[in-house]
Amino acid sequence: MGAKPAPKFVFTETQLEKLSRALKQPNSATAYSQLSAFALRKSSGKLGSRAALALGYFDYGKGHYAQASKWLARAYSDPLVADYALYWLAETDFALGHSADALVEFKRFRNEYPDSVMTDAALQSLGDAALAANRPAEAVAALDEYSQTTQRPALLLLRGAAREQAGRPLDAVADYQALYM
């Protein structure tokens, strides 16, 4: 008589939600471990991708950017959360100091998800990455393209700074004046 194999663990959406919320608790090691084990399974499917997104976001928030990148790249395979995964992957690259890579990813985000709820945040980060990569014209182009730039003070300020860095001081002044008014 041999030992019976352990029953196969079935991961549900409810468990994913519970473990993802548990990552916010002070002692999150068990939740992280369980989510990791599931996300790394070859047969985890869409729930595994979503577990990877939760882990990537968690690691990003803790400053573990290299690990966050790995999880977020895995999460990108799920079409339902691909926009979030791409956005946070770009943020992670920017946090790692890879401004040029982040800029490419933010531009891809804008092209693939032009109507995302994260548009303003993505444009802000795109502009910051462009300025850090010393490519202010790309920030100006993206902000000029967005119809809401003049309605968003943070984006208007960013466009003014990008125009200034691009050697267009009079255009920068126009943005700063519009912001003041």
N, C-alpha and C positions, 0 to 999 in steps of 0.2 A: 504494500500500500504506500503510494507516494503522496506527497502533499498536493493538495488541490491548488491549481493556479489562482492567483488573486483575481477577483472579478475586475473586468475592464472598467476603468473610470469613465463615466459619460459626463461630458462638460456641457452645460446648458447656458442659455442666455442669462438666466437668473443668476447662475453661479458666476458668470463673467461680470455681471453688474455688481454683485456682492463683493467679489475679490477686488474689482477696480476701485470701489468705494473704500475698501479696507486699506488701499495704498495711502489714503489720506490720514490714517491713524498713526499715532506715534510708533507703535510696534508693527510695522508693515512687512517684516521679513517673511513671514509665512505666506501671506498673500502674494508677495513678489515671487517667491519660490514656486508656488502653485501655478501662477500665471505664466511664468517662464517655462516650466515643464510642458504646459499645454501648448504654448505658442511655438515651441521647438518641435512638436510632433509633426511628422510629415502629413498626417491625415487630419490635421486640425481645421482645415478649410477656413471659411470666413470668420468663424469665432476665434481661430488662432491668430488671424490677421488683426482682429479687433483687440485681442489680448496684447499683441505686440504694440499696437498703438497706445494702449494704456501704459504699458511699460516704458515706451519711448518718451511719452509725455512726463511720466514720473521721473525717469532718469534725467531728462532735460531740466526739470525743476530742481533737481538735486545737484546740477552741475556736472553730471556724469555724461558728458557730451559724446564721447566715443561710443559708449554703450547705447546711448539714445539713438545714434545714427544707425546702428545695426538693427534695432527694433523697428525704427521708422521705415527703413528700407524694406523690411519684411511686411510691414503693414500696408505699404503702397500697393500691394497686389490686390487688395479688396476695393473694388470700384466704389463702394458706398462710403468709404473713409479715405480714399486716395487723396482727396483735396487736403484734408487735415494732415495726413502723413507727409505730403509734399511740403506744405507750409512749415510744419515743425522740423522737417529735415533741413529746409533752407535756414530756418532760425538756428538750428544746431550748427550748421556749417558756419554761419555768421559768428556764433558764439565761440567757435573754435578758431576764428581769425581767418577763415577761408572766404574772404569777401567776394572774390571773383566767382567761386563756385556757388555761393549763396545768391549772387546776382542772377546767374543763369537759372537757378531753381525758382527764384521769385518771378522772373520773366516767364518761365514755363508755367508757373501757377497762374499768372495773369492771362496767358494765352488759353490754357486748358479750362480755367474756371473763372471766366470774366464776370459772372454774376454771383460770386460766392459772398456769403455773409462776412467773410474775412477780408474783403477787398480793401477796405481802408487800412487795416493792419498790414496787409501784404504790401500795399503801396508805400506805406511808411518804412517798412523794413527794406523794400526794394531800393528806395531812395537812400536810406542809410548805408546799405551795402554798396550802392553805386558811388557814393561819396567816399566811402572807405577804400574802394578799389580805384579811386581817382578817375572815375568815369561819369562825371556829373551830367554830361549830355544825355546819357541813358536815363537818369532820374528825371531830367526835364521832359524828355520825350514821353515817358510813362505817365507823368503827372499832367502833362498837356493833353494826353489822350483821354484821361478820366474826366468825365463831365462834372463831377462833384468836387473837384479840387478846390475851386473858388468858394465852395460852401463849407469846407472843412479847414478850420484855422491851422491845425497841425500840418496838414498837407500843403497849405499855402505857404506856411513858414518854411517847410522843407524845400518847396520849389524855389523860393527866394534864395535860400542858401545854395541850392544846386546851380541856379543861374549865376549867382555870384562866383562860385567856384569855377564855373564854365567860362568866366570872363565876360559875362553879360550884365554889368552892374546896373544899367538903366532898367532892364527887365526885372532885376532883383528888387530895385527900388519900387517898381510898380506893385510887385507882390507884397512888399512890406507895407506900403501905403494902404493897399486894399485890406490888409490884415488890421491895420490901425483903425481904419474907418469902420 
